[in-house]
Amino acid sequence: MKLSNRLRGLSAFFLIVLATAVVADDRSWLITMTWQPQAQFAGIYYAKEAGIFAKYGLNVEINHKTPELAIVDYLTRKRSEFIVAALGTALVERSKGIPLVNICQINQESNAMLVGSRKSGIAHLKDLKTLTAANKPRRFGIWEVDFGAVPLAFLRQHGVDGEIVPVNTDIALLLWGAVDVICAMEYNEFYQLLAAGYESNELVYFRMRDYQLNIPEDGLYTLDSIASANPKICRAMRKAVIEGWRAALANPEQALQYVRMYCERNHSRFDPAQQRWMLTIFGKSLGLNTTHAGSLAPAAYDFAVRIFKRYGFINKNVDYRDFCPNLGEGDVK
């Protein structure tokens, strides 16, 4: 009995040593957001500013993407160890041979939409196939391929032809009447359209998740070499990010204060109403009460790969276990 107790004591001791090995790591780790400061990243800001990263032994700095670089460039050019990126972006880049791995799936549902004005004669899905009043094909403002892959898949899935107009995250082309339909995130550009003066009943919108294209978006990514060399760091990073998001949603006023702080540091505009909308809508897509919180479910991954291959956005499979490496633990609690 004494030997058994002694062995249990030694086991507990070694567990403590293993846990503090991460705490003792004083290296600084940089996470680069895929866009400018906004509530889409509130959980990560919260994890930094409320000491959650520090609790897990992580010394984390936060950066934001600038226009001159693609988000994946921050990894390949060694400007950042971790990035927040859309699953679509990661699949496209992995297909090109960049060894990206997902160490934390942040949201579990698609927020992507196609939005048009009813004044243009669009009220139903079938109207996307009709010609304009000027007897011309419809014009669709679509994001670049990695972000726009799911909306493009939607158009192809339903046999919709038309002119594709590349856009960034901007609603101006729809406001000017230069396109009939435009991509939007429900937590971002859709709000901008409402803020620009549209009433909800003046718009027609097609949520991708309502049309069997519910592909998750934001995840935390790194290179396979970093994940392989630092599994404890990646494991702690996943836990801290999800805990940060739980805290942000439980304390929205504090979370918005952190968002404001990052906007001010970056000299970005902070609209309280828009950021509150973003925090609420984006928060609903996180699936924090599901068994897959923090992880990309194999079924969701396989579905995304099938869609992206079917419509020509990627040309090869990557095994799920290579894309989502086993970091030595189960689901995030």
Buried (B, 14 or more C-beta within 10 A) or exposed (E): EEEEEEEEEEEEEEEEEEBEEBEEBEEEBBBBBBEBBBBBBBBBBBBBBBEBBBBBBBEBEBBBBEEEEBBBBBBBEEEBBBBBBBBBBBBBBBBEEBBBBBBBBBBBBBBBBBBBBBEBBBEEBEBBBBEBEEEEBBBBBBBEBBBBBBBBBBBEBEEBEBEBBEBEBBBBBBBEEEBBBBBBBBBBBBBBBBEEEBEEEEBBBBBBBEBEBBBBBBBBBBBBEBBEEBBBBBBBBBBBBBBBBBBBBEBBEBBBEBBBBBBEEBEBEBBEEBBBBBBEBBBBBBBBEEEBBBBBBEEBBEBBBEBBBEBEBBEEEBEBEEBBBEBEEEEBE
